[in-house]
Amino acid sequence: MITAPGFPEAQVRARARLGTSAVFPPVEGYGQSLFGAAAAALADDLDEARVVPPVFVPQRLEKMFDLGREPVYSDVVLSGDVGGFSSRLPLFVCAFGSTQIADGLGVALSSQAGQLGIPMVIGENVVPMHGYGRLEPSGGLIDRIKAYASSVPDGFGGVVVQQSTEDADAEVWNLVYSDPYATRLLESGRLAFELKVGQGAKPGLGGMTVLSQEAASAVADQYAIDAAFGGSMVLRSSSPGTFTEEILRQQVHLMRNNYPRARVWVKLHPGRDVRHAAEVAWSAGADAVTVDGAEGGTGWAPSVFLDNVGLPLAECLRRIGKHDAGLLVSGRMWEGSRALKCLALGASAVGLGRAALLAVSEDPTAGLVRLAQCMELELQLLLSALGKYDLASLSPDDLWFPNSPEREDDQL
């Protein structure tokens, strides 16, 4: 049979041959691979934008007067507030949960994030899947906290713990809040809990995992079970949760009341009403809102979601626009220019997701540290080229977007 040029014949044949398993990435990679959208689906305005240094640099002149010499790139200051924490860099480590790859690298990643003095998020379902780890080392949640706390310098960084429905049943936040190993972080204001409203990889969907039929039968009364893959493996799906303005507001209030010494983060997926949702969270008292662009997320999801659902990160930043609160973003962060573009458009910091896992898998002792050092150097060079020496000086004027109409300041 001859099909039209460009028609996805291979994909159609795979669906006809494999059935619903073809809706997902290859099941044998679950828990061991980092999934994401195809390259063609990922291009966004951040990739096309260019950083545009000005000819006249009055802030450099001011810096020269302050220093008594010509400033250089190493005079750029990158430390600042990230979600209510003091951070050495405008970076944080994104949430990694219970998948095999995250569990295997979790402790090494935690140690390196601590060395860097940047915040780290521990994702959902670690306790239900791997235990808390209080009695013996297991790679569980407390092992990640201990590795981070033992390496982080005083006054910097912080640990953020997500909680899913399963985590709530296991009372994860209560366990962490009262745990002696978390005391140093809690007493120094470096512990936060994150309410997960959505995820960039699969906006509008709940958690999805692949289980054996035997394991699935034990939780069939709690989750939706689907024999999507045939054979011995099945799909386990949880509810995405139901949020309205009032529900989100009340959830933040409950977190504030129940855990008064912990910071509050709220994670949003790249929905069309992302600005309004962020404003609701901030007005309720959230210290930070994290937005996963459609490029973000390493979780298991149908390919149609990875390739077609959710706003690109650049559009999320445009829709949120000007604000005075903590905005954290993630989505294909691995080098300085994409990070700087997000910072210029209003983000306080950017999250390292796949890049962090790849770096730690390359070198479990220093891979993430070296990756962050590369980004630090690039950011210092870029800000210096702009004639600016701190992150607060960045603005949308530092960027040029080709093939886009000029936007007024209040639209950026």
N, C-alpha and C positions, 0 to 999 in steps of 0.2 A: 504494500500500500504506500502511495506517495502522498506526503502531507505538504502543506504550504511552508515556504522558507520561514524559519524562525519559530515554527510551531513546536512546543515542547513535547516531541514525540516520545523521548525516553521516559519522561515523567509520567505520561499517560500510560505507557506500557507497564511501568513499574506498579502503578495503581491497579491496573487490570490483573497483574500477576500476584501482587502481594496483599491487596485489599487495604484495610485501614492502617496497617503498620506503615504504609508508604506516606501517611500523613505526617509522620514524625521523622526526625533524624534516625540513622541506623541504631537499633535498640542495643546492639552489642557495645556501643560506645557510651551507654548511660553510666554516669558516675565517674567515668574515666576521661571524658573528652569535654572540651569547652565549646559549647554550641553558640551560634550567633547567626545573624542574617548573612545571606550571600552578599558578596562585595557590591554587586550592582544595586542592591537595595539600600546600601548604607550611605551612599554619597549624600551629603547635606551641605547647607550653606557654610558651615564652619570649615569644611574642606576647601571650599572655593574662596573664602575670605582671605585677604592678605593683611598683614600687619604693616602699617604705613607710618614710618617715622616722619616727623615734621622737619622743616628746614630750620626754623627758629625754636630754640629750646630754653625758654626762660627758667624752667625748674632746674636745669643743669647749672645755670648761672647762680641761682640761689644755693644750690648744693656746694658749689665751688666756694662761695663766701663762707658757708658753714664750716667746710673742711680746711679752708686756707690753701687749697690746691685744686687742680683739675680732678673731678670725680672719675672713677673707673667703674667697670661693671660689678666688681666685688663690693662696691659701696651700696648696692641695691639690697634692701631689707625685705626678706620674704616671710619672716615670722609674723604671726598674728592670730586672731581668733578664728577658730573653726568649730562651729556648733557649740559655743560656750566653753571650749577648751583652748588653752594656749598651745600653739603648734609651731614647730620650727619651720615648717613649709606649708604652703597652701594646698596640702594633699591630705587625703585620708584613704584607708584601705576599705574597700567595699565589703558588703556582707557576704561571707562564705558560710554555707550551712553544713548539711549532713552528707553531701555526695562523697563518693569514695575519694575523688581527687582532692577535694577540699579537706577532708578528714586527714588524709595522709600528709598534707603539707601544712595543716593548720597551726601546729605548734611552732614550726620553723618560721612561718610567716609572722606569727604573733611576736616572736622574739625580735625579728628584724624591724617590724613596725615600731616596737618599743624603742629600739636603738635609735631610730630616726626621730623619735619624739613627735609622731603624728598620730591622730586618732585612728582606731581600728574598730570595725563593726563585726560582731559575731552573728552569723545568720541564724535562721530559724531551724528547728527540728534537730539540733545537735543532741540535746538531752534525750528526746524520745528514741533517737536512732543509735546513739553511742554512749549514752549515760552521762552522768554529771561528772564523774571522775574523782569524787571525794575520797574514796577508800583506796584506790590504787591508780597509777598512771594508765590512762586508756586513750589518750587523745581527745577526751571529752571536753566539755565546755570549760571546766575549771582549770584544766591543763593549759588551755589557751590563755586564760586570764593570768595564771601564774607565770607563764613564759613572758607575757607582755610586761607585767608588773615588775619582774625581776630585772628587766633590761631598760625600762623607760627612765630617762633622767627626771629628777624632781622638778615639778613645775610645768612639765610639758605633757602633751598627749592626753589620752583618755580611751576607755573601753566602752563601746556601745553594744548592748545586747538586744537583739530582736526577739519578738515573741509571737509565735503562731498560735492557732487554736490548740494544737497538740502541746505546745510549750505552756500555754495557760493551764491546761489540765495537769501538767507536771509541776505547776507553780514555779516556773523557772525564775521569774523576776524576784519572787520571795526568797528563793534559794540564794541567788546572787547577792541580794540586798543585805542578807544576814550572814554571808560567808566571811570567815576571818581572812581568807586570801584576797578578798576584794576590799577589805577594810581600808588599806592604804589609799586605794584609788577613791573610795567613797569619801573618806575624811578630807581628802585634798581636792574634792570637787571634780574628780576625773572619772566618774561613772555616769553612764546615760542608758536609758531604755528607749528603744525605737519601736513605734507603732507602725507596722507595715500595712499600708493601704493598697499598694500595688507594686508591680515590678515591670521594668522596661521590656524584658524579653516576652512578656505575655500579658499586656494590659487587659484587665477585665477577667482574667482567669485566676483560679486559686492554685495552690501547690500541686504539682504532678510528680509522681515517682513511678518507677518500674519495679515491680515485685515479683517474686515467684508466686505461683498459685497457692502454695502452702502458706506463705506469709500473708498473702492477700486475704485468705479465708479467715484469718484471725482478726482482721480489722474491717471485714465486710459490712459490719453494722454501723461503722463510723464514717466510711468513705464510699464514694462511687467507684465501683470496680468494673473495668471494661476489658474484655479479652481482645484488645485491639491488635495485638501482635501475633496471635495464634501461638501454638506451642506452649511452653511452660511459663512464659512471662506475661504479666497482665499490667494494665495501666491503673494506678490508684490516684484518684483526684479528690481534692478537698474543695470546700466551698470558697469562692473568692471573698466572701464577707459582704456585708451590706452596710454602706455608709451613706448618710445624709449629712447636711451641715450640722444638725443638732447632735447626731451620733458622734461625729468626729470631735465636736467641741466637748461633749461630755467625756469622751475617752481621754482626751488630753487633761481635762480637769481631774479625772480619777487618778491618772498617773501622777499628777502634781500632788494630790492629797495623800495617796498611798505611799509614795516614795519621794518625800519632800527634799531629800538631799541629792537626788539623782537628776541629771539633765533630761530633757524630753526632746526626742527627735521624732519626726514624722516622715515616712517615706511614701512618695506618690509615684504612680505610673504616669506616662506622658499622655494624659487625657486632654480632651479639648477644653475643659474647664480648669486647667491646671493652675491658672492664676487665682481663681476664686478659691480653690481648695487650699492653696498655700496661704492665702489671706485668712481663711477660717482657722487654720492651724496656728498661725502666728498670733492672731488675736486671742486665741484660747490660752496662749502661754507657751507654745513650743519654742525651744531654744534654736531649733534648726529644722528646716524642711529640706529633704533630699529628693531630687527629681532624677529618676532614671530616664534618659532619652530612649527612643526606640532602639538605639544602638546598644543599650546597656543590658546587663543580665547574662548570667551563665546557666540559668536554670533550664530544666527540661521543658520544652514547649513544642507545639506543632509548628512545622516549617512555615505554614501560612501566616502565623502570628509573627514569627521572626522576620519575615520578608515584607509584611503588608500592614501591620497594625501598630498604631501609636504615632505620636508626633516626633519628628526628628528633634534633637536636642536644641539646635539653633532656634527652632520655632517655639519650643518651650521657653527659652530665655527671652525671646521677643514678647511672648504673651505675658509673662510675669512682669517684665519691665522694671521700672524703678521701684525700689523698696529699701527699707532701712533694717531689715532683719537678716538672719543667717540663711543663705541659700547655698546648698551643696548640690553638685551635679555629677553625673557619671555617664559614660558612654564612649568607648574607644579612646581612653586616655592612656597615652604611653610616652608622649614627647611634649616639649615645651610650648610649641606654637598653638596646638589645639587647647591646651590648658589656658594659655594667656588669652585666647579669644573668648573663652567662657568667663574668665575673670573680668575682662573688659566689658562683657555684656551683663554683669551683675552678680556672678557667682562669688562666694567667699572662698571656695576651695573646690577641687575636683577629686573624684574618687578613682582609685586604681583597682580594676576588676581583673579581667583576664590577664592583663599585663603583669599584675602582682603575682598571680599563680604561675605564669610562665617564668617569671624571673626567679621565683623560689625553686621551681622545679629544675631550672638550669644550675642554680647554686644555692643549696639549702642554708648556707652560712652567711652569704653576703649578696646574693643576687638582687634582692629587693633594694638593699642599701645602695648598690651601684646604679640601679635603674633610677632611683630617686635623685642620686647625685647628678646623673645626666640631665634630668629635668630641672634640677636646681640651677645648673650652669646655663642651660638654655634660657630659662626664665630671667636670670640676671642679665644675660646678654641682650635679650629682647627688650626688657624694660630700659636698660641703659641706652639702647639705640633710640628709644622713644624719648629720651631725655627725662626719664622718670626714675624715681629711686625708692618707691614704696607702692604696694598694691592698691592703696586707696586712690592713687592718682590715675589709675587706668580708667578709660571711658570708651564708649562706642566710637568716638571720633578717631580712636587709634586703629580702627579697622575699615577696610574697604570691601564691599560685596559686589562683585561683578554681576551684570545681568539682573540687577534688582533696582527698583525705583528707590530714590532717596527717601529715607524715612525721617519724620520729625523726631526730635529727642524723646518725646513722650510715647513714641511708638516702639522705641528700641528697648 
